[in-house]
Amino acid sequence: MSPSPLEQRLSTLLEKRRAQSKLRTLKSSPPGSVDFSSNDFLSLSTNRDFHDDYLGALNEIRTPLGSTGSRLLDGNSQVAERLEKEIAAFHGAKAGLLTNSGFDANVSIFAFLPSQKDIIVYDELIHASVHDGMRQCRAEQQLPFKHNDVADLKRVLKSIATTDLSRTIFVAVETVYSMDGDLAPLTEIVDLMEAMFPSKNAHLIVDEAHATGLYGPNGSGRVCELGLENRVSIRLHTFGKALACNGAIILSSPVIRLYLINYARPLIYTTFMSYPNLVAIKTAYSWLQRGKANILAANMYHLISQLFTQLQTLSPAIPQTSINHSRAVVTLPDTCPESPIFAILSTHPRSLAAHCQAAGFIVRPVVAPTVPQGTERVRVCLHSGNTKEQIDNFVACVRGWLDKQASHPEATDITNQQLSAQVDSSRAKLQERQLIAKI
């Protein structure tokens, strides 16, 4: 049976993306591999004590497993409303609204909160979910500013300064950015906005997705760490990274919360989270509230220093590219990151990632357009469950790849088919080693 015109058109687009080495595929990690990729920063997803606490909490109360509908119909529950209040209190917020995902939360905020004459100012590296929300919103003016650049933010805000108090300015930032792991200068941004808009018609929206569980008292986030709870209008905390759950919460005033309940379509027309998911979130926050996650976070930060120190030993082994001798094959971080996210910039990120995966280390290449052209990298995420030995072995693996490029620079020219073959081969080898170990 011949493909339909639709499938022919889609196949052409996919082949074009494949030829540009931009074809996306679903990823999974082979059993037994070392995780240097996921956002499971506190390693709670594999923590036996956390599992036991979750299962114990799940067995305490017998309720329907599914929410059975939207929160505006039959999907709401006292469990959800109590959890919202508890989480809001933990983060020092006046009100909270649970959502099914961080993506849904950002789309809800940016698509439905601004009016037509409002203005959105956003960090140029803000998450894709914010861009999706802005594409749907009524605000005609949407202006970027240079990443983490307070001076450029001031320039943009000066260009739109207005005495019309019916016009609101929304400024969107993240506390920890997912590709470079760098931190936003939140205090400087808040000070600037308050100085420029004393009438309070400018509101800061802060995405704490990669900060939840890692920063602030008991993992309450960067806003709490800096004492800015009453100076930030809206915060977003997600549960799918360090907390090993899924879903998110929007922290705001009670008025903004009620407005979103009435106008945010991702909330209104979506079946709400199931009861087991709410219990998992409650268990994670119980760990935060009791300080049980602090030792996990402390170990993770110790490993950050270890990886940075070890990576610096690679500098003498880094060759230049054969195409442009002014550019190194790999560029290492020059200062120790303040987060568990490391960006190893590379002219050949797919080749480096494939080499590491073949050795059992799961890291992912990140290329344009996900990151700006010329900043392609291998993204490395550390977790509290990693060990010094794993870090040392990973750095040795990168060193082996660098040595190979120094002696055979043409080896960096890797096609998608070769990459796929290398990954399949590495999985087969890992499965073989696991089988032998079980015998």
Secondary structure, DSSP 8 states (H G I E B T S, - for coil): ----HHHHHHHHHHHHHHHTT---------TT-EESSSS-TT-GGG-HHHHHHHHHHHHHS---SS--S-TTTT---HHHHHHHHHHHHHTT-SEEEEES-HHHHHHHHHHHSS-TT-EEEEETT--HHHHHHHHHS--SEEEEE-TT-HHHHHHHHHHH----TTS-EEEEEESB-TTT--B--HHHHHHHHHHH-TTS-EEEEEE-TTTTTTSSGGG--HHHHTT-TTT-SEEEEESSSTTSS--EEEEE-HHHHHHHHHH-HHHHTS----HHHHHHHHHHHHHHHTTTTHHHHHHHHHHHHHHHHHHHTTGGG--B-SS-TTSBSEE--SS--SSSEEEEEES-HHHHHHHHHHTTEE-EEE-TTTS-TT--EEEEE--TT--HHHHHHHHHHHHHHHHHHHH-GGGG---HHHHHHHHHHHHHHHHHHHHHHH-
